[in-house]
Amino acid sequence: MNEDARAAELIQKMLRKKLYVLISKPLVPPEQLKPLLATHLDYMIGLEKRGLLFASGPLNEADAPPSGHGLTILRVKDAAEARRIAEAEPSSRMGCAHSSSGSGR
């Protein structure tokens, strides 16, 4: 098997679903987000357990306190599912944050 065919075979196995990137931006000061942190983490852990969360974490300047900005990569079937997940996230549901999305594969 040549390298192109081997790479194509490996990619087929890895990329069964598209990846969607969510960039979360706070709509309120970080102090107002802090009470939602445990609920947010429970939500994200639930996504991970369901196999939908590829990676997630805060976006902060080096050595800066948490700002409420975040990046999440979801492995879901389509953009509509990524939007539903973003809208159901506790701080988004409470009107404290907004997520924008994009896809890649």
Rosetta blueprint (number, residue, H / E / L):
1 M L
2 N L
3 E H
4 D H
5 A H
6 R H
7 A H
8 A H
9 E H
10 L H
11 I H
12 Q H
13 K H
14 M H
15 L L
16 R L
17 K L
18 K E
19 L E
20 Y E
21 V E
22 L E
23 I E
24 S E
25 K E
26 P E
27 L L
28 V L
29 P L
30 P H
31 E H
32 Q H
33 L H
34 K H
35 P H
36 L H
37 L H
38 A H
39 T H
40 H H
41 L H
42 D H
43 Y H
44 M H
45 I H
46 G H
47 L H
48 E H
49 K H
50 R L
51 G L
52 L L
53 L E
54 F E
55 A E
56 S E
57 G E
58 P E
59 L L
60 N L
61 E L
62 A L
63 D L
64 A L
65 P L
66 P L
67 S L
68 G L
69 H L
70 G E
71 L E
72 T E
73 I E
74 L E
75 R E
76 V E
77 K L
78 D L
79 A H
80 A H
81 E H
82 A H
83 R H
84 R H
85 I H
86 A H
87 E H
88 A H
89 E L
90 P H
91 S H
92 S H
93 R H
94 M L
95 G L
96 C L
97 A E
98 H E
99 S E
100 S E
101 S E
102 G E
103 S E
104 G E
105 R L
